[in-house]
Amino acid sequence: MVHKDEIVIEVGKIKEMLDLCSSLFDIRTAFIYAIDDEQYINEIAGNNGDYQNYCMIVQKELKHRCIACDRDKFKEAQTKRERLLYQCYNGLYEMYLPLFIEDHLLGYLHFGQVRSEKDFKVIKAKYSLYEHSQVEELEKNYNTMKIFEKEKLVLISELFQQFADTILRNKLIELKKAKPEFYLIKYIEENLHKPVDIHSAAQFVGVSPSFVTHKFKEIYGKSFHEYLNHSRMEQAKKLLRKYPIIETAQMCGFNNRYHFSKVFKKAVGITPHEYQISQ
């Protein structure tokens, strides 16, 4: 497990995914994180983590292009909040997929340094590689690289989207806050469908029940139970538009329909049935 700023990363499990994809397709894979204004600082690399010889030769004289491309594509992927498959400034295919929790950018899943089916002469002209003094060496190394059709790269990028969903769903990367009250809210929001009380919340966060009782109201202006019921009723209003009352009650952590109806009427002013009719 790696801690960096507010991010906690389960390195081993993420590396297993990257290794699998890297070995299967024989491409460079990585999770890139800790981004500064120019380039990334840290990464978890898959099995084929080394740079292609082509890239190493390019960077001897044109490294500024690589840095500029990373910077531009980081920003584009972050702005779009979706995976970005493109040809880099030296003609190879790359893909960045940004990972977010709330509005916090965690980093990017990445694969790259993949050549297309295009002839090197086309790449050289399009990306001005004739500026490089070792252009013949570039051509030699380019021609030895494995060719990927773009359609296959699109499928690989879709697989990476599945990786991203798995990582976030299983909390292999988490956003950590120093204040325990952040986790109390998180605990409530993630457990609206379960029985929740002060003791279980305190245990989850690692604080005493008295902290939950006193500190929570001081910060949020509501007691823990008031906040829990408010969150459940907001959830219930959404669910009642799609589900019967008894199912909604269960999905909001109530085992008793009548108790749910009582709490709902007190909070909303009308019964669940009246609310459904009004929608």
N, C-alpha and C positions, 0 to 999 in steps of 0.2 A: 504494500500500500504506500502511495506517495502523496504527501501533502505539498501543495504549492499555492500560496496565497489563500484563497477561500475554497480551493478545489481539492477534493480527496479522490484519488484514482486507484481502482483495483487493477494494478498493472498486469498481474499474471493472467487474469481472465480476458482482459482486452488483448493482450499479446497472443493468446491462443487463437482468437478470431483472426488477427492479422497474419499470424504464421500460417494458418489454414489457407487463407486466400492467397497469400504470397506464394506458397508452395504449389497450390493448385493451378495458378495462372502464370507463375514465374514472372511476377512483377514486384516492384518495390511498393510496400504498404507501410503506413504509419498513422499514429494518432499524434497530431502536432498541437502543442499547447504552450502557454506562457508566451504570448505574442507581444512584441514591442512594435515601435513605429516602422521598423525596417524589415524584420524577419522574425521567424520563430526561434525560441531559446531552447526549448526542450521537446523531445519526441519519444514515443515508444515505437520502435520499428519492428516490422515483421522479419521473417527469415532472410529475405532478399533486401536487406536494409542498405547495402552498399550502393553508391552511385554508379550508374553506367559509365563505362570508359568514355563514351561520347560526351556525357555531361562533364566529366572531369577535365577533358580537353577543352571544352567550351569555356569552362570557368577559369582557365588559366589566363584568358584575355577578355572574356565577356561576362564575368561574374556579375557586373552591375546590371546586366539584363535579367539575370536570374532573380536578383534581389528585387528589382523593379516589378517583375512579373508576379512574384509571390505577394508583394505589397498590394498590387492592383487587384489581384484575384481574391486575396483575403477580403478586401473591402467589398468587392462585388458580391461574393458569396454571402458575406455577413449582411449586406444590405438586402439581398433577395431572400435570405434565410432559407436557402435551398441548395442542393448539390449543384456544382458547377463543373462541367466537363469541357475542356478547351485544349487548344494547342498553345504551348508556351512560346515565349519570344525566341526560342531556338528550334521550334518545329516539332517538339515531342508532345504527346498527349499527357495531360495531368487531370486530376479530379480532386476538388476540395468539397467536403460536406461539413458545414458548420453545425456544432452541437450547442443547443441552448437549454438552460433551465431558467424559466421566466424570461427576463431580458438579459441574463448574464451569459456571455459567450464563454463556453468552456474550452473550445479548441476546434480542431478540424480533423475528421477522418480523411485519409489521403491515399491515393495510389497514383503512380506516375512513372515518368521516364520510359514511355512506351512509344514506339515508332508507328507511323501509319503505313499504308500501302504505297504512299507517294514516293517517287524516285527522289534521290538526294538532290539532283539538279533543280528540281522544283522547289524543294525545301531551301536550298542555298539561295536561290533567287528571291523567294518570298520573304525570307528572314535575314537577308543581307549577310549570310555567313561567309561570303567572299572577303569580308573584313578581317577574318581570322587568318593568322599566318600559317596555321597548320590545317588548312582546309582539306588537303588530300587525306590527312590522317582522320579528320572528321568523317569524310566520306567512307573511308575504309571501315571505321567502327560503326557507322550508321548502317552500312550494308550487312553487318554481321548480327544486327539486332533482330529479335523476333518480331514479326509483323502481326499487328492486331487490326482487324476490321473495326470500324467505329461502332457498328451494331453490337459487337461483342462487348466493347467498352461500356456501352449504354447499359447492357445487362449486368456487368460487374458493378457499375455505379448503383444500380437498383439493389443489388445484393448488399452493398455498403449502407444503403438506406435501412435495410433490415437489421444490419449490425447496429446502426445508430439507435433504432427503436428498442432493440434488445438491451443495449447499454443503459439507456435512460429508464426503461421499464424496470430493470433489475438493479438500478442504482449502482452500477459499476463505476459511475462518476457522480459525485454529489457536490453540491454547493454548500459549504459550511459557513455558518455565521458564529461569531463569538458569543452572542447573547442567547441564553437558553430559551427566552420567550419566543424567539423566532421558531424554534423547534416545537414549542407547544402549539403554535398556530398550525404548523406543518402537520403535527400529529393529529389534530382535530380534522383538518381538511382531508387527510388520507384515510381516516377511519370513521367517517360519518355513517357507514353502514354497519358498524360494529358497536357492541357495548363499550362505552368509554367512561372513565371516571378519573378523578384527580390522582388516585394512586397509580393507575396504569400510565397516565401521562407523565407523572413525576419519574417513574421508573424508566420510561422511554428516554427522557431527556437527561436523567442522571442528577436530579435535584430532589429536595425534600418535598413532601406534600404541602407543608406550610408555605414553601416558596410559591408553589402554584396557587395556593389559596390567596395569599396576600399580594405577591408581586404582580400577578396577572391583572387583577383589578386596577392596581395602581397604574399600570402601563396602558391598558386597553379600555378602561372605564367601564368594564363589565366583569362580572365574576366569570370563572372558568365555565360554569354550567350555563350561565346566560349566553356566553359566546357560543358554546356548543349548540344550545337549542336554537339560537338565531341562525347559525350556519346550517343546521339540519332543516329548518323551516324554509330557508332560501333554496336549498336543494329540493325539498319536497314540492315547492311551487313549480319547479321545472319538471319534476318527474310526474306530477299529477296531470300534466298535459298529454302524457303518453301511456301511463300505467294506471291500473285500478288502485283504489285506496289501500287495500291490504298489502299489495306488492310495494307500493310507495313507502308505507310504514316500515316494512322489513328492510328496504334499501336505505332507510334513514336511521336504522339502529333501534327500531321499536319492535318489541315482540308482541305488543298488545295494540290492536287497532284502535280501541277506545281511548287508551292513554294517548296515542298519537293524535287522535281527533281533538282531544281536550287541549293538548299543548298547542296544536295548530290553531284552534279557534282563539286561544288566549293571545297568540302572537300575531295572527293575521286579521282577526276580527270576524271571520266567518268560518264555517265548517269546511273540511276538505271537499265534501260533496258540493256545497254551494260554490266553492272556488272552481271546481271542474265545470259546473254549469255556466259560470261567468266567462269561461275562456273560449 
